[in-house]
Amino acid sequence: MDKQAFARAAAKAADGAADSGIGTRNESPLHAALKLYFEPRCAFREVPVDGYIVDIKNEAGIIEIQTRNFLKLKRKLAALLEHHAVTLVYPVAAVKWILWIDPDTGEITGRRKSPKRCLPAAAFAELGCIQGLLLHPNLRIRIAMLELEEYKYLNGYGENRKRRATRAVRVPLGLLDEISVDAPAQFTRLIPPGLPPCFTAEAFRKAAGISLSAAQAALRILCAAGVAVHTGKQGRRYVYALAGPATG
């Protein structure tokens, strides 16, 4: 992890001053910054491979950056993994600042820090969409824990127009941590702290600060990876335990 290099990449992406390899596909500042950070050399970005355009192809293999909607990536990723080592990068907003855009005037107001701090476990919501590929020996995962600004339009519901407002763009400010999952056992690195010895999906949800469906996806992944086991039932709820220390 190189925080200074990421800061330079984020500034370049936000300024729109990146070279011709960036921004040519309507990239967001977040996607552009991550791509510049993981590969500064233009010649190794936006490379054709096996009928697809990949974000990065260099000496380490293929790097694909996906900021959301892993389901759209599934077919492409499955094809690439057959013949290539692929690193999948996903950003998580560990620290987020909210700003509001008036859709009529363009005025930006109200910068405030979100009380919600996302943990690495937030990645499970998307990883569940590609569960069948997660144990492929050619796949590596990188979770980038970021501080970022999130701009939203004041076009939602309620008196202040903020409820269910449309997100405009996310702008990265800094890299706080990088988490690598290079083998099934390392999925322990995404497990939230504070879990009891035996726990339900609801307990996992609370510890991780994610939705119940994401927690259920997380437990399916952890069981498939061999780092969690189903131990029984508590009423109608399944009970789980970690198969070993959650240290990775």
Backbone as CSV, one residue per row, in Angstrom:
resi,resn,N_x,N_y,N_z,CA_x,CA_y,CA_z,C_x,C_y,C_z
1,MET,0.842,-1.197,0.000,0.000,0.000,0.000,0.877,1.246,0.000
2,ASP,0.553,2.192,-0.854,1.296,3.445,-0.966,0.288,4.594,-0.937
3,LYS,0.094,5.176,0.231,-0.920,6.218,0.387,-0.598,7.459,-0.433
4,GLN,0.675,7.800,-0.531,1.054,8.986,-1.298,0.799,8.780,-2.786
5,ALA,1.111,7.591,-3.284,0.858,7.301,-4.698,-0.634,7.352,-4.993
6,PHE,-1.442,6.858,-4.052,-2.887,6.920,-4.278,-3.375,8.362,-4.266
7,ALA,-2.840,9.178,-3.370,-3.245,10.587,-3.316,-2.937,11.287,-4.631
8,ARG,-1.787,10.972,-5.211,-1.436,11.569,-6.509,-2.396,11.093,-7.597
9,ALA,-2.716,9.806,-7.582,-3.641,9.265,-8.584,-5.030,9.877,-8.431
10,ALA,-5.472,10.039,-7.192,-6.796,10.617,-6.950,-6.855,12.064,-7.408
11,ALA,-5.787,12.818,-7.144,-5.757,14.220,-7.561,-5.767,14.332,-9.079
12,LYS,-5.012,13.462,-9.725,-4.956,13.492,-11.186,-6.311,13.135,-11.794
13,ALA,-6.958,12.139,-11.228,-8.269,11.735,-11.742,-9.311,12.822,-11.515
14,ALA,-9.287,13.443,-10.331,-10.266,14.481,-10.017,-10.079,15.717,-10.884
15,ASP,-8.833,16.022,-11.216,-8.549,17.200,-12.040,-8.863,16.969,-13.508
16,GLY,-9.070,15.716,-13.880,-9.300,15.418,-15.289,-8.046,15.591,-16.108
17,ALA,-6.879,15.486,-15.448,-5.619,15.735,-16.136,-4.905,14.451,-16.533
18,ALA,-5.588,13.322,-16.378,-4.955,12.059,-16.736,-4.774,11.961,-18.240
19,ASP,-3.866,11.095,-18.639,-3.571,10.965,-20.067,-4.692,10.246,-20.798
20,SER,-4.505,9.982,-22.068,-5.592,9.482,-22.914,-6.087,8.100,-22.522
21,GLY,-5.335,7.383,-21.689,-5.803,6.070,-21.262,-6.851,6.129,-20.171
22,ILE,-7.117,7.325,-19.634,-8.075,7.467,-18.550,-9.225,8.341,-19.014
23,GLY,-10.412,7.977,-18.621,-11.562,8.810,-18.906,-12.136,8.616,-20.288
24,THR,-11.594,7.652,-21.047,-12.064,7.470,-22.413,-13.352,6.668,-22.481
25,ARG,-13.779,6.098,-21.362,-15.005,5.289,-21.354,-15.969,5.819,-20.296
26,ASN,-16.052,7.156,-20.202,-16.931,7.799,-19.224,-16.651,7.302,-17.811
27,GLU,-15.377,7.238,-17.457,-14.970,6.754,-16.148,-15.325,7.732,-15.046
28,SER,-15.646,7.201,-13.893,-15.826,8.030,-12.708,-14.455,8.363,-12.127
29,PRO,-14.355,9.447,-11.334,-13.084,9.748,-10.671,-12.596,8.600,-9.795
30,LEU,-13.522,7.862,-9.186,-13.144,6.744,-8.328,-12.483,5.636,-9.132
31,HIS,-13.109,5.235,-10.216,-12.546,4.179,-11.062,-11.222,4.627,-11.667
32,ALA,-11.166,5.875,-12.135,-9.950,6.392,-12.757,-8.800,6.442,-11.768
33,ALA,-9.074,6.873,-10.536,-8.020,6.960,-9.528,-7.457,5.584,-9.194
34,LEU,-8.333,4.602,-9.037,-7.868,3.249,-8.732,-7.040,2.679,-9.879
35,LYS,-7.453,2.962,-11.094,-6.714,2.440,-12.244,-5.334,3.082,-12.342
36,LEU,-5.262,4.385,-12.115,-3.973,5.074,-12.122,-3.074,4.582,-10.994
37,TYR,-3.666,4.294,-9.853,-2.890,3.834,-8.708,-2.292,2.454,-8.959
38,PHE,-3.094,1.539,-9.472,-2.607,0.178,-9.680,-1.736,0.047,-10.926
39,GLU,-1.851,0.980,-11.872,-0.987,0.947,-13.058,-0.821,2.365,-13.626
40,PRO,0.269,3.051,-13.268,0.494,4.415,-13.762,0.811,4.473,-15.253
41,ARG,1.270,3.380,-15.841,1.719,3.402,-17.240,0.531,3.249,-18.188
42,CYS,0.393,4.220,-19.058,-0.761,4.264,-19.958,-0.841,3.033,-20.864
43,ALA,0.310,2.544,-21.319,0.332,1.452,-22.292,-0.249,0.153,-21.740
44,PHE,-0.350,0.042,-20.429,-0.829,-1.195,-19.808,-2.274,-1.087,-19.322
45,ARG,-2.944,0.013,-19.681,-4.343,0.203,-19.310,-5.231,0.127,-20.541
46,GLU,-6.469,-0.339,-20.330,-7.432,-0.489,-21.428,-6.852,-1.382,-22.531
47,VAL,-6.560,-2.617,-22.162,-5.863,-3.556,-23.041,-6.846,-4.631,-23.521
48,PRO,-6.860,-4.958,-24.823,-7.713,-6.050,-25.307,-7.141,-7.415,-24.923
49,VAL,-7.974,-8.262,-24.345,-7.569,-9.616,-23.951,-8.735,-10.565,-24.225
50,ASP,-8.521,-11.540,-25.083,-9.517,-12.590,-25.342,-10.903,-12.025,-25.668
51,GLY,-10.926,-10.988,-26.463,-12.196,-10.412,-26.874,-12.800,-9.416,-25.904
52,TYR,-12.128,-9.139,-24.804,-12.597,-8.169,-23.814,-11.579,-7.037,-23.684
53,ILE,-12.035,-5.892,-23.198,-11.131,-4.818,-22.809,-10.990,-4.874,-21.295
54,VAL,-9.756,-5.066,-20.824,-9.523,-5.137,-19.383,-8.941,-3.819,-18.901
55,ASP,-9.153,-3.514,-17.642,-8.657,-2.255,-17.093,-7.141,-2.187,-17.150
56,ILE,-6.492,-3.274,-16.734,-5.025,-3.308,-16.674,-4.548,-4.696,-17.074
57,LYS,-3.501,-4.745,-17.879,-2.802,-5.998,-18.191,-1.324,-5.688,-18.153
58,ASN,-0.647,-6.197,-17.129,0.785,-5.939,-16.981,1.503,-7.215,-16.556
59,GLU,2.709,-7.051,-16.020,3.523,-8.211,-15.675,2.873,-9.094,-14.603
60,ALA,2.023,-8.509,-13.789,1.376,-9.259,-12.708,0.121,-9.989,-13.162
61,GLY,-0.315,-9.722,-14.377,-1.540,-10.329,-14.888,-2.586,-9.272,-15.190
62,ILE,-3.836,-9.642,-15.061,-4.954,-8.739,-15.334,-5.471,-8.160,-14.022
63,ILE,-5.777,-6.869,-14.046,-6.416,-6.214,-12.907,-7.720,-5.602,-13.391
64,GLU,-8.818,-6.005,-12.790,-10.132,-5.458,-13.099,-10.645,-4.686,-11.889
65,ILE,-11.061,-3.459,-12.104,-11.583,-2.605,-11.040,-13.090,-2.514,-11.205
66,GLN,-13.804,-2.916,-10.188,-15.266,-2.913,-10.252,-15.798,-2.177,-9.031
67,THR,-16.391,-1.009,-9.246,-16.869,-0.203,-8.127,-18.272,-0.591,-7.681
68,ARG,-18.990,-1.375,-8.500,-20.330,-1.839,-8.152,-20.785,-2.859,-9.202
69,ASN,-21.924,-3.481,-8.935,-22.600,-4.357,-9.901,-21.706,-5.487,-10.418
70,PHE,-21.275,-6.355,-9.497,-20.433,-7.487,-9.883,-21.144,-8.448,-10.828
71,LEU,-22.464,-8.448,-10.795,-23.198,-9.371,-11.653,-22.877,-9.121,-13.128
72,LYS,-22.686,-7.855,-13.499,-22.354,-7.519,-14.876,-20.968,-8.023,-15.266
73,LEU,-20.108,-8.229,-14.282,-18.734,-8.670,-14.539,-18.620,-10.186,-14.639
74,LYS,-19.627,-10.915,-14.223,-19.512,-12.358,-14.005,-19.058,-13.118,-15.247
75,ARG,-19.684,-12.879,-16.380,-19.332,-13.626,-17.590,-17.911,-13.304,-18.041
76,LYS,-17.568,-12.038,-18.027,-16.222,-11.609,-18.420,-15.171,-12.218,-17.498
77,LEU,-15.416,-12.160,-16.197,-14.458,-12.687,-15.234,-14.274,-14.187,-15.398
78,ALA,-15.365,-14.908,-15.602,-15.277,-16.360,-15.782,-14.424,-16.712,-16.990
79,ALA,-14.583,-15.963,-18.078,-13.804,-16.228,-19.290,-12.326,-15.925,-19.070
80,LEU,-12.023,-14.818,-18.417,-10.630,-14.425,-18.208,-9.903,-15.378,-17.271
81,LEU,-10.594,-15.870,-16.261,-9.957,-16.748,-15.279,-9.517,-18.079,-15.871
82,GLU,-10.092,-18.466,-16.992,-9.713,-19.736,-17.607,-8.251,-19.748,-18.043
83,HIS,-7.726,-18.577,-18.394,-6.371,-18.541,-18.960,-5.460,-17.497,-18.325
84,HIS,-5.965,-16.716,-17.378,-5.172,-15.611,-16.846,-5.334,-15.487,-15.335
85,ALA,-4.282,-14.981,-14.703,-4.388,-14.560,-13.310,-5.087,-13.206,-13.286
86,VAL,-6.128,-13.094,-12.475,-6.928,-11.869,-12.423,-7.000,-11.371,-10.984
87,THR,-6.711,-10.093,-10.806,-6.909,-9.429,-9.520,-8.134,-8.536,-9.634
88,LEU,-9.097,-8.754,-8.770,-10.336,-7.984,-8.767,-10.275,-6.965,-7.635
89,VAL,-10.391,-5.691,-7.986,-10.290,-4.599,-7.015,-11.676,-4.029,-6.741
90,TYR,-11.996,-3.888,-5.462,-13.288,-3.314,-5.074,-13.071,-2.273,-3.984
91,PRO,-13.591,-1.048,-4.173,-13.434,-0.009,-3.151,-14.563,-0.035,-2.125
92,VAL,-14.209,0.187,-0.874,-15.184,0.306,0.211,-14.994,1.670,0.874
93,ALA,-16.088,2.385,1.084,-16.036,3.720,1.699,-15.950,3.580,3.216
94,ALA,-14.718,3.495,3.720,-14.537,3.398,5.168,-14.912,4.705,5.855
95,VAL,-14.593,5.823,5.202,-14.955,7.158,5.695,-15.590,7.906,4.535
96,LYS,-16.777,8.470,4.772,-17.503,9.117,3.675,-18.008,10.490,4.095
97,TRP,-17.817,11.449,3.181,-18.349,12.795,3.336,-19.476,12.980,2.323
98,ILE,-20.602,13.516,2.778,-21.770,13.701,1.917,-21.881,15.173,1.516
99,LEU,-22.061,15.420,0.220,-22.302,16.763,-0.298,-23.536,16.726,-1.189
100,TRP,-24.251,17.836,-1.229,-25.513,17.888,-1.959,-25.438,18.871,-3.116
101,ILE,-25.996,18.463,-4.253,-26.015,19.294,-5.454,-27.455,19.696,-5.751
102,ASP,-27.685,20.994,-5.869,-29.002,21.470,-6.294,-29.127,21.220,-7.791
103,PRO,-30.073,20.385,-8.233,-30.163,20.050,-9.664,-30.556,21.237,-10.534
104,ASP,-31.113,22.282,-9.932,-31.531,23.451,-10.709,-30.407,24.472,-10.869
105,THR,-29.643,24.676,-9.799,-28.610,25.719,-9.831,-27.193,25.168,-9.912
106,GLY,-27.013,23.885,-9.559,-25.678,23.316,-9.520,-24.919,23.647,-8.253
107,GLU,-25.543,24.379,-7.336,-24.875,24.761,-6.088,-24.607,23.526,-5.231
108,ILE,-23.409,23.472,-4.649,-23.009,22.359,-3.787,-23.010,22.836,-2.343
109,THR,-23.701,22.109,-1.486,-23.833,22.515,-0.083,-23.717,21.308,0.841
110,GLY,-23.592,21.622,2.135,-23.823,20.645,3.193,-22.792,19.561,3.361
111,ARG,-21.500,19.853,3.208,-20.500,18.798,3.405,-20.516,18.348,4.868
112,ARG,-20.805,17.079,5.061,-20.806,16.526,6.415,-20.294,15.098,6.382
113,LYS,-19.750,14.680,7.495,-19.208,13.330,7.599,-20.324,12.348,7.911
114,SER,-20.409,11.293,7.119,-21.419,10.273,7.365,-21.090,9.529,8.656
115,PRO,-22.085,9.278,9.497,-21.816,8.530,10.732,-21.498,7.058,10.476
116,LYS,-21.813,6.581,9.296,-21.589,5.170,8.983,-20.160,4.944,8.506
117,ARG,-19.468,4.022,9.140,-18.125,3.611,8.721,-18.207,2.165,8.233
118,CYS,-17.959,1.971,6.976,-18.054,0.626,6.406,-16.814,-0.187,6.745
119,LEU,-17.022,-1.444,7.046,-15.947,-2.395,7.310,-15.644,-3.182,6.036
120,PRO,-14.516,-3.907,6.005,-14.224,-4.749,4.836,-15.353,-5.708,4.488
121,ALA,-16.127,-6.119,5.485,-17.242,-7.040,5.241,-18.281,-6.467,4.295
122,ALA,-18.266,-5.150,4.078,-19.204,-4.546,3.130,-19.035,-5.124,1.730
123,ALA,-17.857,-5.645,1.435,-17.597,-6.221,0.112,-18.436,-7.469,-0.154
124,PHE,-18.903,-8.138,0.881,-19.666,-9.371,0.682,-20.940,-9.147,-0.124
125,ALA,-21.513,-7.956,-0.041,-22.744,-7.683,-0.788,-22.538,-7.877,-2.280
126,GLU,-21.363,-7.493,-2.782,-21.050,-7.678,-4.200,-20.415,-9.036,-4.470
127,LEU,-19.560,-9.500,-3.577,-18.892,-10.786,-3.793,-19.891,-11.930,-3.905
128,GLY,-21.027,-11.791,-3.247,-22.048,-12.824,-3.343,-22.563,-13.034,-4.752
129,CYS,-22.434,-12.007,-5.598,-22.902,-12.112,-6.990,-21.993,-12.995,-7.840
130,ILE,-20.765,-13.215,-7.382,-19.823,-14.049,-8.142,-19.300,-15.192,-7.269
131,GLN,-20.140,-15.683,-6.367,-19.697,-16.687,-5.411,-19.067,-17.900,-6.086
132,GLY,-19.617,-18.316,-7.213,-19.095,-19.500,-7.890,-17.692,-19.345,-8.436
133,LEU,-17.190,-18.113,-8.501,-15.848,-17.863,-9.034,-14.829,-17.554,-7.945
134,LEU,-15.277,-17.341,-6.724,-14.391,-16.813,-5.686,-13.269,-17.761,-5.290
135,LEU,-13.465,-19.056,-5.463,-12.432,-20.019,-5.078,-11.570,-20.444,-6.258
136,HIS,-11.733,-19.780,-7.393,-10.914,-20.110,-8.563,-9.447,-19.810,-8.254
137,PRO,-8.536,-20.733,-8.559,-7.122,-20.525,-8.209,-6.468,-19.341,-8.905
138,ASN,-7.048,-18.850,-9.985,-6.465,-17.702,-10.688,-6.976,-16.354,-10.183
139,LEU,-7.887,-16.363,-9.217,-8.495,-15.110,-8.763,-7.841,-14.591,-7.484
140,ARG,-7.550,-13.296,-7.485,-7.094,-12.579,-6.302,-8.038,-11.399,-6.085
141,ILE,-8.253,-11.031,-4.850,-9.165,-9.936,-4.524,-8.417,-8.888,-3.712
142,ARG,-8.651,-7.621,-4.055,-8.110,-6.510,-3.286,-9.270,-5.606,-2.869
143,ILE,-9.382,-5.367,-1.593,-10.375,-4.436,-1.072,-9.642,-3.149,-0.710
144,ALA,-10.007,-2.053,-1.369,-9.397,-0.751,-1.093,-10.301,0.014,-0.136
145,MET,-9.831,0.211,1.086,-10.593,0.952,2.087,-10.269,2.438,1.925
146,LEU,-11.287,3.216,1.577,-11.064,4.596,1.158,-11.778,5.610,2.041
147,GLU,-11.233,6.827,2.032,-11.971,8.017,2.441,-12.404,8.700,1.158
148,LEU,-13.676,9.047,1.059,-14.156,9.658,-0.179,-15.287,10.644,0.078
149,GLU,-15.539,11.454,-0.930,-16.686,12.352,-0.947,-17.748,11.761,-1.862
150,GLU,-18.982,11.802,-1.402,-20.099,11.329,-2.212,-21.049,12.499,-2.473
151,TYR,-21.219,12.812,-3.758,-22.094,13.906,-4.159,-23.455,13.335,-4.547
152,LYS,-24.511,13.946,-4.012,-25.872,13.510,-4.318,-26.710,14.704,-4.775
153,TYR,-27.651,14.412,-5.676,-28.585,15.448,-6.115,-29.726,15.596,-5.106
154,LEU,-30.135,16.832,-4.888,-31.305,17.095,-4.051,-32.571,16.854,-4.874
155,ASN,-32.813,15.593,-5.177,-33.968,15.239,-6.010,-34.765,14.083,-5.424
156,GLY,-34.587,13.872,-4.114,-35.261,12.752,-3.473,-36.596,13.141,-2.876
157,TYR,-37.031,12.341,-1.918,-38.333,12.540,-1.281,-38.166,13.292,0.035
158,GLY,-39.291,13.715,0.591,-39.278,14.411,1.864,-39.093,15.906,1.707
159,GLU,-39.260,16.598,2.812,-39.181,18.059,2.790,-37.812,18.556,2.348
160,ASN,-36.762,17.824,2.737,-35.412,18.263,2.362,-34.909,17.629,1.066
161,ARG,-35.721,16.802,0.433,-35.412,16.158,-0.856,-34.187,15.238,-0.791
162,LYS,-33.892,14.707,0.384,-32.683,13.898,0.540,-32.957,12.391,0.591
163,ARG,-34.168,12.011,0.917,-34.471,10.575,1.034,-34.514,9.937,-0.354
164,ARG,-33.726,8.886,-0.531,-33.597,8.177,-1.808,-33.128,9.104,-2.931
165,ALA,-32.270,10.024,-2.585,-31.719,10.941,-3.587,-30.752,10.203,-4.508
166,THR,-30.575,10.725,-5.704,-29.704,10.109,-6.710,-28.243,10.448,-6.429
167,ARG,-27.407,9.425,-6.405,-25.974,9.669,-6.248,-25.389,10.141,-7.567
168,ALA,-24.631,11.224,-7.520,-24.027,11.768,-8.731,-22.656,11.164,-8.986
169,VAL,-21.776,11.249,-8.002,-20.406,10.783,-8.214,-19.728,10.594,-6.863
170,ARG,-18.748,9.703,-6.834,-17.902,9.532,-5.655,-16.477,9.933,-6.015
171,VAL,-15.885,10.766,-5.170,-14.542,11.286,-5.422,-13.622,10.806,-4.303
172,PRO,-12.609,10.000,-4.608,-11.724,9.487,-3.561,-10.807,10.571,-3.013
173,LEU,-10.588,10.534,-1.699,-9.698,11.481,-1.038,-8.421,10.821,-0.548
174,GLY,-8.512,9.572,-0.114,-7.329,8.914,0.413,-7.522,7.418,0.560
175,LEU,-6.405,6.701,0.539,-6.391,5.252,0.743,-6.035,4.978,2.196
176,LEU,-6.915,4.307,2.917,-6.710,4.032,4.332,-6.117,2.655,4.585
177,ASP,-6.472,1.698,3.748,-5.972,0.333,3.937,-6.222,-0.462,2.665
178,GLU,-5.441,-1.502,2.485,-5.639,-2.451,1.390,-5.709,-3.842,1.982
179,ILE,-6.714,-4.586,1.626,-6.884,-5.937,2.151,-6.811,-6.919,0.995
180,SER,-5.926,-7.888,1.117,-5.713,-8.881,0.067,-6.358,-10.203,0.451
181,VAL,-7.036,-10.797,-0.505,-7.561,-12.155,-0.350,-7.005,-12.961,-1.515
182,ASP,-5.933,-13.687,-1.254,-5.235,-14.437,-2.293,-5.451,-15.940,-2.184
183,ALA,-6.157,-16.367,-1.151,-6.431,-17.788,-0.931,-7.708,-17.892,-0.105
184,PRO,-8.423,-19.012,-0.187,-9.685,-19.137,0.553,-9.573,-18.815,2.037
185,ALA,-8.486,-19.246,2.686,-8.346,-19.006,4.125,-8.291,-17.525,4.465
186,GLN,-7.914,-16.705,3.488,-7.769,-15.275,3.757,-9.100,-14.516,3.737
187,PHE,-10.194,-15.194,3.451,-11.496,-14.545,3.603,-11.769,-14.188,5.059
188,THR,-10.999,-14.759,5.987,-11.109,-14.355,7.391,-10.818,-12.868,7.560
189,ARG,-10.059,-12.293,6.634,-9.717,-10.873,6.734,-10.922,-9.956,6.541
190,LEU,-12.016,-10.499,6.039,-13.229,-9.712,5.837,-14.252,-9.913,6.953
191,ILE,-13.926,-10.756,7.909,-14.862,-11.041,8.999,-14.835,-9.895,10.007
192,PRO,-15.986,-9.377,10.405,-16.003,-8.265,11.359,-15.574,-8.713,12.749
193,PRO,-14.994,-7.810,13.527,-14.640,-8.164,14.909,-15.888,-8.235,15.781
194,GLY,-15.735,-8.887,16.917,-16.814,-8.878,17.901,-17.853,-9.963,17.761
195,LEU,-17.637,-10.920,16.866,-18.598,-12.019,16.747,-18.479,-12.960,17.948
196,PRO,-19.596,-13.448,18.471,-19.520,-14.463,19.525,-19.048,-15.795,18.941
197,PRO,-18.702,-16.763,19.791,-18.231,-18.060,19.279,-19.223,-18.729,18.333
198,CYS,-20.499,-18.622,18.640,-21.547,-19.120,17.751,-22.472,-17.957,17.420
199,PHE,-22.882,-17.862,16.175,-23.626,-16.676,15.755,-24.565,-17.014,14.606
200,THR,-25.573,-16.191,14.445,-26.524,-16.313,13.340,-26.185,-15.280,12.269
201,ALA,-26.887,-15.361,11.155,-26.708,-14.359,10.105,-27.081,-12.972,10.618
202,GLU,-28.075,-12.905,11.496,-28.479,-11.614,12.070,-27.359,-11.026,12.926
203,ALA,-26.684,-11.861,13.706,-25.561,-11.382,14.515,-24.410,-10.922,13.626
204,PHE,-24.175,-11.653,12.551,-23.130,-11.252,11.600,-23.498,-9.915,10.970
205,ARG,-24.765,-9.768,10.619,-25.234,-8.513,10.015,-24.951,-7.325,10.925
206,LYS,-25.276,-7.467,12.201,-25.075,-6.370,13.147,-23.592,-6.056,13.323
207,ALA,-22.765,-7.079,13.435,-21.330,-6.855,13.627,-20.688,-6.204,12.412
208,ALA,-21.179,-6.568,11.227,-20.577,-6.077,9.986,-21.188,-4.764,9.510
209,GLY,-22.388,-4.436,9.990,-23.060,-3.233,9.524,-23.540,-3.342,8.093
210,ILE,-24.009,-4.534,7.716,-24.479,-4.776,6.353,-25.909,-5.301,6.400
211,SER,-26.512,-5.466,5.239,-27.882,-5.978,5.178,-27.903,-7.472,5.516
212,LEU,-29.084,-7.971,5.833,-29.212,-9.396,6.138,-28.887,-10.245,4.915
213,SER,-29.312,-9.816,3.740,-29.008,-10.593,2.530,-27.507,-10.636,2.277
214,ALA,-26.801,-9.532,2.545,-25.345,-9.521,2.388,-24.684,-10.422,3.422
215,ALA,-25.222,-10.434,4.645,-24.680,-11.310,5.686,-24.876,-12.777,5.319
216,GLN,-26.027,-13.102,4.767,-26.276,-14.474,4.333,-25.332,-14.870,3.203
217,ALA,-25.081,-13.932,2.275,-24.112,-14.196,1.207,-22.722,-14.394,1.788
218,ALA,-22.368,-13.572,2.775,-21.061,-13.692,3.420,-20.878,-15.074,4.032
219,LEU,-21.893,-15.565,4.706,-21.776,-16.862,5.367,-21.719,-18.007,4.366
220,ARG,-22.413,-17.873,3.255,-22.272,-18.892,2.200,-20.837,-18.918,1.677
221,ILE,-20.266,-17.738,1.479,-18.892,-17.648,0.981,-17.913,-18.203,2.008
222,LEU,-18.070,-17.811,3.257,-17.148,-18.254,4.305,-17.217,-19.760,4.517
223,CYS,-18.414,-20.328,4.419,-18.538,-21.786,4.548,-17.900,-22.491,3.356
224,ALA,-18.109,-21.961,2.153,-17.500,-22.560,0.964,-15.981,-22.486,1.029
225,ALA,-15.465,-21.406,1.642,-14.017,-21.231,1.759,-13.425,-22.043,2.903
226,GLY,-14.279,-22.643,3.714,-13.800,-23.480,4.809,-13.391,-22.716,6.047
227,VAL,-13.784,-21.450,6.162,-13.394,-20.662,7.334,-14.560,-20.466,8.308
228,ALA,-15.738,-20.937,7.931,-16.885,-20.956,8.839,-17.634,-22.263,8.619
229,VAL,-18.347,-22.686,9.642,-19.091,-23.944,9.546,-20.490,-23.742,10.116
230,HIS,-21.431,-24.496,9.576,-22.806,-24.507,10.084,-22.857,-25.506,11.228
231,THR,-23.263,-25.048,12.410,-23.216,-25.912,13.596,-24.579,-26.389,14.076
232,GLY,-25.650,-25.820,13.553,-26.970,-26.230,14.003,-27.998,-25.146,13.747
233,LYS,-29.069,-25.162,14.541,-30.128,-24.167,14.381,-30.522,-23.596,15.740
234,GLN,-30.958,-22.351,15.697,-31.492,-21.664,16.877,-32.914,-21.251,16.524
235,GLY,-33.870,-22.107,16.863,-35.215,-21.901,16.352,-35.213,-22.172,14.855
236,ARG,-35.588,-21.154,14.079,-35.598,-21.294,12.620,-34.320,-20.750,11.986
237,ARG,-33.405,-20.250,12.806,-32.198,-19.627,12.276,-31.011,-20.583,12.330
238,TYR,-30.218,-20.570,11.278,-28.994,-21.359,11.269,-27.951,-20.705,12.169
239,VAL,-27.154,-21.546,12.805,-26.080,-21.076,13.681,-24.746,-21.469,13.063
240,TYR,-23.784,-20.553,13.149,-22.468,-20.747,12.534,-21.375,-20.539,13.572
241,ALA,-20.192,-21.033,13.241,-18.997,-20.780,14.040,-17.821,-20.666,13.087
242,LEU,-16.800,-19.951,13.512,-15.591,-19.859,12.701,-14.802,-21.150,12.834
243,ALA,-14.225,-21.574,11.723,-13.484,-22.834,11.719,-12.104,-22.680,12.324
244,GLY,-11.631,-21.452,12.476,-10.315,-21.194,13.040,-10.220,-19.739,13.421
245,PRO,-9.060,-19.287,13.933,-8.902,-17.889,14.324,-9.110,-16.964,13.137
246,ALA,-9.873,-15.892,13.317,-10.165,-14.934,12.243,-9.037,-13.942,12.092
247,THR,-7.868,-14.457,11.696,-6.701,-13.591,11.556,-6.220,-13.518,10.133
248,GLY,-6.373,-14.604,9.371,-5.930,-14.636,7.975,-4.451,-14.535,7.864
